[in-house]
Amino acid sequence: MRYRRLATRAPFHLEATVRVLQRRPSNRVDVWEGGRYRRVLALSEGLALVEVQNRGTIDEPDIRFAILNRDSPSAMNVGASSALRRILGLDIDPAPLQRRATAERALRATGIALRGMRPPRFSSLFETFARVVPFQQLSLDAGAAIVARLVAKFGEHLEHDRRRFYAFPTSRTIAAARLDALRACGLSAQKAQTLRGLARAVESGVVNEEELAVMSTSAAFEKLTELPGIGPWSAGVVLLRGLGRLDVFPAGDVGAARGLRTLMRLGPHASLDTVIERFGDHRGYLYFCALGGWLLRKGLVQPAPEKQRGT
């Protein structure tokens, strides 16, 4: 098995990045264990089970990946590398994000502990929709449980070392699914209809990532909110977590707001608008700081070690 390098700027905190991508350890697709990230990617050549590790340190990262499938075609490496760069935010400059986080006195300790955390992205537009709709008006744990059932029922899988690793369900599969099968995973009738409708919109080209990518954030927001079942909060999360628009902090995100208030030591009714606006075009990074802060408190992310002077 050959490991290939994924170049990125220092610092890079692989664990923190994967954990905020996961949101919850129960995530069946994005797996973090033993200091390694594993995921099944759906590439043009087929399914690829990839493993990512940091053989260096947070401040001197040496990120490597390998495809664990036996007899996988070498062409898969190009697609896998591109997908991982997107998912793990490897092309994002961490310096302005770090400066912003540590400039806020109340956020400084968390910003230092999460040093090198990148804002991750879901692997595709449809995966983003499917990781947003189940969470509408539900807790993270409840939404994660629904997504886990969708993955188990509709996702393809690979076997490795006597274990099963799942790919995220495709838009084609969900577009053809029966509504009662989607509802059996825990979706309400309305959400099942919404998710299947979004899958069909992606499949037909009514909405596509290439078109959204060249739009301004406001135009993309308007386009998304025209889709049935996608309101302002959902559109904001799609823009941030699917399209990487760091100028978006999802409006009305109760969990992110609660987490941010905890980090900022603000009361439950205190306005966060001033704090969010101070981050300007990087306001979306606050969303990941709030989630990362919760993960730190739960012991699911190990704090970055203190940076040595002169490094």
Secondary structure, 3 states (H helix, E strand, C coil): CCCEECCCCCCCCHHHHHHHHHCCCCCCCCEEECCEEEEEEEECCEEEEEEEEECCCCCCCCEEEEECCCCCCCCHHHHHHHHHHHHCCCCCCHHHHHHHHHHCHHHHHHHHHCCCCCCCCCCCHHHHHHCCHHHCCCCHHHHHHHHHHHHHHHCCEEEECCEEEECCCCHHHHHCCCHHHHHCCCCCHHHHHHHHHHHHHHHHCCCCHHHHHCCCHHHHHHHHHCCCCCCHHHHHHHHHHHCCCCCCCCCCCHHHHHHHHHHHCCCCCCCCHHHHHHCHHHCHHHHHHHHHHHHHHCCCCCCCCCCCCCC
